Amino acid sequence: MESPLNNYQIFFVKVNQLKPIEGFISTRADDLYKEISRSGIWTTPLVIDNQHGLIMDGHHRHQVAMRLGLIYVPVVAWNYNQVDVWSLRDTEEVTVKRILQNYKDGIIYPNKTAKHGFPFSIESNLEINIDELK
């Protein structure tokens, strides 16, 4: 029997509706921007929470989408009760409750702080022309 978790759907969401929960590394965003601009192809969906549009994975791709002037990006949506969360920094507490409170208070974690464990990996095999996302 096939698990329903293996049948995730990719949606297209407006870039300006997505909400970062942490910062990003400028040089990583620059490199990714160059790579996507050069190829003209978007290959990896962002992962967001399905209640608030919080970015769980893909903060650098979100920055690239904004720099490219994209209107839409492909996403996979999860509910926070489906994922594990933890901190990659000893000095920062990362829990679902804290993530949601930070969102309400307008607080963003430093880059590479919040880690999300998904029930299975999201494959990066899309080939969407970035012009179709504008």
PyMOL CGO cylinders between C-alpha atoms (Angstrom):
from pymol import cmd
from pymol.cgo import CYLINDER

trace = [
    CYLINDER, 0.00, 0.00, 0.00, 1.41, 3.39, -0.96, 0.3, 1, 1, 1, 1, 1, 1,
    CYLINDER, 1.41, 3.39, -0.96, 1.78, 5.96, 1.81, 0.3, 1, 1, 1, 1, 1, 1,
    CYLINDER, 1.78, 5.96, 1.81, -0.15, 9.21, 1.25, 0.3, 1, 1, 1, 1, 1, 1,
    CYLINDER, -0.15, 9.21, 1.25, 2.98, 11.08, 2.38, 0.3, 1, 1, 1, 1, 1, 1,
    CYLINDER, 2.98, 11.08, 2.38, 4.73, 9.94, -0.78, 0.3, 1, 1, 1, 1, 1, 1,
    CYLINDER, 4.73, 9.94, -0.78, 2.15, 11.78, -2.87, 0.3, 1, 1, 1, 1, 1, 1,
    CYLINDER, 2.15, 11.78, -2.87, 3.04, 15.35, -2.00, 0.3, 1, 1, 1, 1, 1, 1,
    CYLINDER, 3.04, 15.35, -2.00, 1.71, 18.05, -4.26, 0.3, 1, 1, 1, 1, 1, 1,
    CYLINDER, 1.71, 18.05, -4.26, 3.56, 21.02, -5.63, 0.3, 1, 1, 1, 1, 1, 1,
    CYLINDER, 3.56, 21.02, -5.63, 1.63, 24.30, -5.52, 0.3, 1, 1, 1, 1, 1, 1,
    CYLINDER, 1.63, 24.30, -5.52, 2.46, 27.71, -6.91, 0.3, 1, 1, 1, 1, 1, 1,
    CYLINDER, 2.46, 27.71, -6.91, 2.34, 30.49, -4.34, 0.3, 1, 1, 1, 1, 1, 1,
    CYLINDER, 2.34, 30.49, -4.34, 2.97, 34.21, -4.71, 0.3, 1, 1, 1, 1, 1, 1,
    CYLINDER, 2.97, 34.21, -4.71, 6.47, 35.11, -3.54, 0.3, 1, 1, 1, 1, 1, 1,
    CYLINDER, 6.47, 35.11, -3.54, 5.18, 38.07, -1.52, 0.3, 1, 1, 1, 1, 1, 1,
    CYLINDER, 5.18, 38.07, -1.52, 2.91, 35.79, 0.52, 0.3, 1, 1, 1, 1, 1, 1,
    CYLINDER, 2.91, 35.79, 0.52, 5.81, 33.76, 1.90, 0.3, 1, 1, 1, 1, 1, 1,
    CYLINDER, 5.81, 33.76, 1.90, 7.24, 34.61, 5.30, 0.3, 1, 1, 1, 1, 1, 1,
    CYLINDER, 7.24, 34.61, 5.30, 10.85, 33.90, 6.29, 0.3, 1, 1, 1, 1, 1, 1,
    CYLINDER, 10.85, 33.90, 6.29, 11.50, 32.51, 9.76, 0.3, 1, 1, 1, 1, 1, 1,
    CYLINDER, 11.50, 32.51, 9.76, 15.27, 33.01, 9.55, 0.3, 1, 1, 1, 1, 1, 1,
    CYLINDER, 15.27, 33.01, 9.55, 17.86, 35.07, 7.75, 0.3, 1, 1, 1, 1, 1, 1,
    CYLINDER, 17.86, 35.07, 7.75, 20.00, 34.02, 4.80, 0.3, 1, 1, 1, 1, 1, 1,
    CYLINDER, 20.00, 34.02, 4.80, 23.65, 34.08, 3.78, 0.3, 1, 1, 1, 1, 1, 1,
    CYLINDER, 23.65, 34.08, 3.78, 24.21, 36.76, 1.13, 0.3, 1, 1, 1, 1, 1, 1,
    CYLINDER, 24.21, 36.76, 1.13, 27.03, 34.95, -0.67, 0.3, 1, 1, 1, 1, 1, 1,
    CYLINDER, 27.03, 34.95, -0.67, 24.95, 31.75, -0.88, 0.3, 1, 1, 1, 1, 1, 1,
    CYLINDER, 24.95, 31.75, -0.88, 21.99, 33.72, -2.27, 0.3, 1, 1, 1, 1, 1, 1,
    CYLINDER, 21.99, 33.72, -2.27, 24.34, 35.43, -4.78, 0.3, 1, 1, 1, 1, 1, 1,
    CYLINDER, 24.34, 35.43, -4.78, 25.72, 32.09, -5.98, 0.3, 1, 1, 1, 1, 1, 1,
    CYLINDER, 25.72, 32.09, -5.98, 22.24, 30.59, -6.29, 0.3, 1, 1, 1, 1, 1, 1,
    CYLINDER, 22.24, 30.59, -6.29, 21.02, 33.70, -8.14, 0.3, 1, 1, 1, 1, 1, 1,
    CYLINDER, 21.02, 33.70, -8.14, 23.85, 33.35, -10.67, 0.3, 1, 1, 1, 1, 1, 1,
    CYLINDER, 23.85, 33.35, -10.67, 23.13, 29.64, -11.11, 0.3, 1, 1, 1, 1, 1, 1,
    CYLINDER, 23.13, 29.64, -11.11, 19.39, 30.08, -11.67, 0.3, 1, 1, 1, 1, 1, 1,
    CYLINDER, 19.39, 30.08, -11.67, 19.84, 33.17, -13.86, 0.3, 1, 1, 1, 1, 1, 1,
    CYLINDER, 19.84, 33.17, -13.86, 22.37, 31.34, -16.03, 0.3, 1, 1, 1, 1, 1, 1,
    CYLINDER, 22.37, 31.34, -16.03, 20.24, 28.20, -16.47, 0.3, 1, 1, 1, 1, 1, 1,
    CYLINDER, 20.24, 28.20, -16.47, 16.88, 29.97, -16.59, 0.3, 1, 1, 1, 1, 1, 1,
    CYLINDER, 16.88, 29.97, -16.59, 15.41, 26.95, -14.80, 0.3, 1, 1, 1, 1, 1, 1,
    CYLINDER, 15.41, 26.95, -14.80, 13.86, 26.58, -11.33, 0.3, 1, 1, 1, 1, 1, 1,
    CYLINDER, 13.86, 26.58, -11.33, 14.48, 23.06, -10.00, 0.3, 1, 1, 1, 1, 1, 1,
    CYLINDER, 14.48, 23.06, -10.00, 13.60, 22.92, -6.30, 0.3, 1, 1, 1, 1, 1, 1,
    CYLINDER, 13.60, 22.92, -6.30, 10.37, 23.80, -4.51, 0.3, 1, 1, 1, 1, 1, 1,
    CYLINDER, 10.37, 23.80, -4.51, 10.41, 25.78, -1.29, 0.3, 1, 1, 1, 1, 1, 1,
    CYLINDER, 10.41, 25.78, -1.29, 8.87, 24.05, 1.71, 0.3, 1, 1, 1, 1, 1, 1,
    CYLINDER, 8.87, 24.05, 1.71, 6.34, 26.08, 3.65, 0.3, 1, 1, 1, 1, 1, 1,
    CYLINDER, 6.34, 26.08, 3.65, 3.92, 25.59, 6.48, 0.3, 1, 1, 1, 1, 1, 1,
    CYLINDER, 3.92, 25.59, 6.48, 0.36, 25.32, 5.22, 0.3, 1, 1, 1, 1, 1, 1,
    CYLINDER, 0.36, 25.32, 5.22, -1.20, 27.56, 7.88, 0.3, 1, 1, 1, 1, 1, 1,
    CYLINDER, -1.20, 27.56, 7.88, 0.80, 30.80, 7.68, 0.3, 1, 1, 1, 1, 1, 1,
    CYLINDER, 0.80, 30.80, 7.68, 3.09, 30.53, 4.63, 0.3, 1, 1, 1, 1, 1, 1,
    CYLINDER, 3.09, 30.53, 4.63, 6.17, 30.36, 6.85, 0.3, 1, 1, 1, 1, 1, 1,
    CYLINDER, 6.17, 30.36, 6.85, 9.25, 29.19, 4.97, 0.3, 1, 1, 1, 1, 1, 1,
    CYLINDER, 9.25, 29.19, 4.97, 10.52, 25.95, 6.48, 0.3, 1, 1, 1, 1, 1, 1,
    CYLINDER, 10.52, 25.95, 6.48, 13.15, 25.33, 3.82, 0.3, 1, 1, 1, 1, 1, 1,
    CYLINDER, 13.15, 25.33, 3.82, 14.26, 27.60, 0.99, 0.3, 1, 1, 1, 1, 1, 1,
    CYLINDER, 14.26, 27.60, 0.99, 15.19, 30.99, 2.43, 0.3, 1, 1, 1, 1, 1, 1,
    CYLINDER, 15.19, 30.99, 2.43, 17.95, 31.43, -0.15, 0.3, 1, 1, 1, 1, 1, 1,
    CYLINDER, 17.95, 31.43, -0.15, 15.62, 30.42, -3.00, 0.3, 1, 1, 1, 1, 1, 1,
    CYLINDER, 15.62, 30.42, -3.00, 13.07, 32.92, -1.67, 0.3, 1, 1, 1, 1, 1, 1,
    CYLINDER, 13.07, 32.92, -1.67, 15.69, 35.68, -1.89, 0.3, 1, 1, 1, 1, 1, 1,
    CYLINDER, 15.69, 35.68, -1.89, 16.57, 34.62, -5.43, 0.3, 1, 1, 1, 1, 1, 1,
    CYLINDER, 16.57, 34.62, -5.43, 12.90, 34.66, -6.43, 0.3, 1, 1, 1, 1, 1, 1,
    CYLINDER, 12.90, 34.66, -6.43, 12.57, 38.22, -5.14, 0.3, 1, 1, 1, 1, 1, 1,
    CYLINDER, 12.57, 38.22, -5.14, 15.76, 39.33, -6.93, 0.3, 1, 1, 1, 1, 1, 1,
    CYLINDER, 15.76, 39.33, -6.93, 14.53, 37.78, -10.17, 0.3, 1, 1, 1, 1, 1, 1,
    CYLINDER, 14.53, 37.78, -10.17, 11.19, 39.53, -9.83, 0.3, 1, 1, 1, 1, 1, 1,
    CYLINDER, 11.19, 39.53, -9.83, 9.26, 36.27, -9.84, 0.3, 1, 1, 1, 1, 1, 1,
    CYLINDER, 9.26, 36.27, -9.84, 5.61, 36.43, -8.92, 0.3, 1, 1, 1, 1, 1, 1,
    CYLINDER, 5.61, 36.43, -8.92, 5.21, 32.71, -8.15, 0.3, 1, 1, 1, 1, 1, 1,
    CYLINDER, 5.21, 32.71, -8.15, 7.42, 29.92, -6.83, 0.3, 1, 1, 1, 1, 1, 1,
    CYLINDER, 7.42, 29.92, -6.83, 6.74, 26.21, -6.53, 0.3, 1, 1, 1, 1, 1, 1,
    CYLINDER, 6.74, 26.21, -6.53, 6.18, 25.02, -2.97, 0.3, 1, 1, 1, 1, 1, 1,
    CYLINDER, 6.18, 25.02, -2.97, 5.41, 21.91, -0.98, 0.3, 1, 1, 1, 1, 1, 1,
    CYLINDER, 5.41, 21.91, -0.98, 3.27, 22.59, 2.08, 0.3, 1, 1, 1, 1, 1, 1,
    CYLINDER, 3.27, 22.59, 2.08, 3.45, 20.79, 5.42, 0.3, 1, 1, 1, 1, 1, 1,
    CYLINDER, 3.45, 20.79, 5.42, 1.69, 21.28, 8.71, 0.3, 1, 1, 1, 1, 1, 1,
    CYLINDER, 1.69, 21.28, 8.71, 3.98, 21.86, 11.68, 0.3, 1, 1, 1, 1, 1, 1,
    CYLINDER, 3.98, 21.86, 11.68, 2.48, 18.81, 13.40, 0.3, 1, 1, 1, 1, 1, 1,
    CYLINDER, 2.48, 18.81, 13.40, 3.99, 16.69, 10.59, 0.3, 1, 1, 1, 1, 1, 1,
    CYLINDER, 3.99, 16.69, 10.59, 7.62, 17.77, 11.06, 0.3, 1, 1, 1, 1, 1, 1,
    CYLINDER, 7.62, 17.77, 11.06, 10.31, 17.74, 13.72, 0.3, 1, 1, 1, 1, 1, 1,
    CYLINDER, 10.31, 17.74, 13.72, 12.05, 21.02, 14.53, 0.3, 1, 1, 1, 1, 1, 1,
    CYLINDER, 12.05, 21.02, 14.53, 15.31, 21.72, 16.34, 0.3, 1, 1, 1, 1, 1, 1,
    CYLINDER, 15.31, 21.72, 16.34, 18.02, 24.33, 16.57, 0.3, 1, 1, 1, 1, 1, 1,
    CYLINDER, 18.02, 24.33, 16.57, 21.41, 24.19, 14.92, 0.3, 1, 1, 1, 1, 1, 1,
    CYLINDER, 21.41, 24.19, 14.92, 22.64, 26.78, 17.45, 0.3, 1, 1, 1, 1, 1, 1,
    CYLINDER, 22.64, 26.78, 17.45, 23.10, 26.15, 21.15, 0.3, 1, 1, 1, 1, 1, 1,
    CYLINDER, 23.10, 26.15, 21.15, 22.11, 29.75, 21.88, 0.3, 1, 1, 1, 1, 1, 1,
    CYLINDER, 22.11, 29.75, 21.88, 18.70, 29.65, 20.13, 0.3, 1, 1, 1, 1, 1, 1,
    CYLINDER, 18.70, 29.65, 20.13, 15.56, 27.78, 21.15, 0.3, 1, 1, 1, 1, 1, 1,
    CYLINDER, 15.56, 27.78, 21.15, 13.64, 26.37, 18.20, 0.3, 1, 1, 1, 1, 1, 1,
    CYLINDER, 13.64, 26.37, 18.20, 10.22, 24.88, 18.84, 0.3, 1, 1, 1, 1, 1, 1,
    CYLINDER, 10.22, 24.88, 18.84, 6.99, 25.13, 16.89, 0.3, 1, 1, 1, 1, 1, 1,
    CYLINDER, 6.99, 25.13, 16.89, 5.57, 27.36, 19.61, 0.3, 1, 1, 1, 1, 1, 1,
    CYLINDER, 5.57, 27.36, 19.61, 8.61, 29.66, 19.44, 0.3, 1, 1, 1, 1, 1, 1,
    CYLINDER, 8.61, 29.66, 19.44, 8.56, 29.77, 15.63, 0.3, 1, 1, 1, 1, 1, 1,
    CYLINDER, 8.56, 29.77, 15.63, 4.91, 30.83, 15.66, 0.3, 1, 1, 1, 1, 1, 1,
    CYLINDER, 4.91, 30.83, 15.66, 5.51, 33.38, 18.42, 0.3, 1, 1, 1, 1, 1, 1,
    CYLINDER, 5.51, 33.38, 18.42, 8.49, 34.83, 16.52, 0.3, 1, 1, 1, 1, 1, 1,
    CYLINDER, 8.49, 34.83, 16.52, 6.26, 35.12, 13.45, 0.3, 1, 1, 1, 1, 1, 1,
    CYLINDER, 6.26, 35.12, 13.45, 3.61, 37.01, 15.44, 0.3, 1, 1, 1, 1, 1, 1,
    CYLINDER, 3.61, 37.01, 15.44, 6.29, 39.27, 16.99, 0.3, 1, 1, 1, 1, 1, 1,
    CYLINDER, 6.29, 39.27, 16.99, 8.14, 39.91, 13.70, 0.3, 1, 1, 1, 1, 1, 1,
    CYLINDER, 8.14, 39.91, 13.70, 11.32, 38.18, 14.92, 0.3, 1, 1, 1, 1, 1, 1,
    CYLINDER, 11.32, 38.18, 14.92, 13.52, 36.30, 12.47, 0.3, 1, 1, 1, 1, 1, 1,
    CYLINDER, 13.52, 36.30, 12.47, 16.11, 33.76, 13.61, 0.3, 1, 1, 1, 1, 1, 1,
    CYLINDER, 16.11, 33.76, 13.61, 19.72, 34.16, 12.45, 0.3, 1, 1, 1, 1, 1, 1,
    CYLINDER, 19.72, 34.16, 12.45, 20.50, 32.19, 9.28, 0.3, 1, 1, 1, 1, 1, 1,
    CYLINDER, 20.50, 32.19, 9.28, 20.89, 28.43, 9.57, 0.3, 1, 1, 1, 1, 1, 1,
    CYLINDER, 20.89, 28.43, 9.57, 19.21, 28.26, 13.00, 0.3, 1, 1, 1, 1, 1, 1,
    CYLINDER, 19.21, 28.26, 13.00, 15.96, 26.35, 12.52, 0.3, 1, 1, 1, 1, 1, 1,
    CYLINDER, 15.96, 26.35, 12.52, 16.14, 22.82, 11.19, 0.3, 1, 1, 1, 1, 1, 1,
    CYLINDER, 16.14, 22.82, 11.19, 13.08, 20.91, 10.00, 0.3, 1, 1, 1, 1, 1, 1,
    CYLINDER, 13.08, 20.91, 10.00, 12.88, 17.14, 9.73, 0.3, 1, 1, 1, 1, 1, 1,
    CYLINDER, 12.88, 17.14, 9.73, 10.36, 16.12, 7.11, 0.3, 1, 1, 1, 1, 1, 1,
    CYLINDER, 10.36, 16.12, 7.11, 8.80, 12.64, 6.91, 0.3, 1, 1, 1, 1, 1, 1,
    CYLINDER, 8.80, 12.64, 6.91, 10.56, 12.13, 3.57, 0.3, 1, 1, 1, 1, 1, 1,
    CYLINDER, 10.56, 12.13, 3.57, 12.82, 14.11, 1.29, 0.3, 1, 1, 1, 1, 1, 1,
    CYLINDER, 12.82, 14.11, 1.29, 11.48, 16.41, -1.39, 0.3, 1, 1, 1, 1, 1, 1,
    CYLINDER, 11.48, 16.41, -1.39, 13.09, 15.63, -4.73, 0.3, 1, 1, 1, 1, 1, 1,
    CYLINDER, 13.09, 15.63, -4.73, 14.70, 18.44, -6.69, 0.3, 1, 1, 1, 1, 1, 1,
    CYLINDER, 14.70, 18.44, -6.69, 13.74, 17.38, -10.18, 0.3, 1, 1, 1, 1, 1, 1,
    CYLINDER, 13.74, 17.38, -10.18, 11.57, 20.24, -11.39, 0.3, 1, 1, 1, 1, 1, 1,
    CYLINDER, 11.57, 20.24, -11.39, 12.40, 22.00, -14.61, 0.3, 1, 1, 1, 1, 1, 1,
    CYLINDER, 12.40, 22.00, -14.61, 10.35, 25.18, -14.69, 0.3, 1, 1, 1, 1, 1, 1,
    CYLINDER, 10.35, 25.18, -14.69, 11.44, 28.02, -16.94, 0.3, 1, 1, 1, 1, 1, 1,
    CYLINDER, 11.44, 28.02, -16.94, 11.74, 31.07, -14.68, 0.3, 1, 1, 1, 1, 1, 1,
    CYLINDER, 11.74, 31.07, -14.68, 9.87, 33.16, -17.28, 0.3, 1, 1, 1, 1, 1, 1,
    CYLINDER, 9.87, 33.16, -17.28, 6.78, 31.08, -16.46, 0.3, 1, 1, 1, 1, 1, 1,
    CYLINDER, 6.78, 31.08, -16.46, 7.05, 32.22, -12.82, 0.3, 1, 1, 1, 1, 1, 1,
    CYLINDER, 7.05, 32.22, -12.82, 7.01, 35.95, -13.67, 0.3, 1, 1, 1, 1, 1, 1,
]
cmd.load_cgo(trace, "trace")
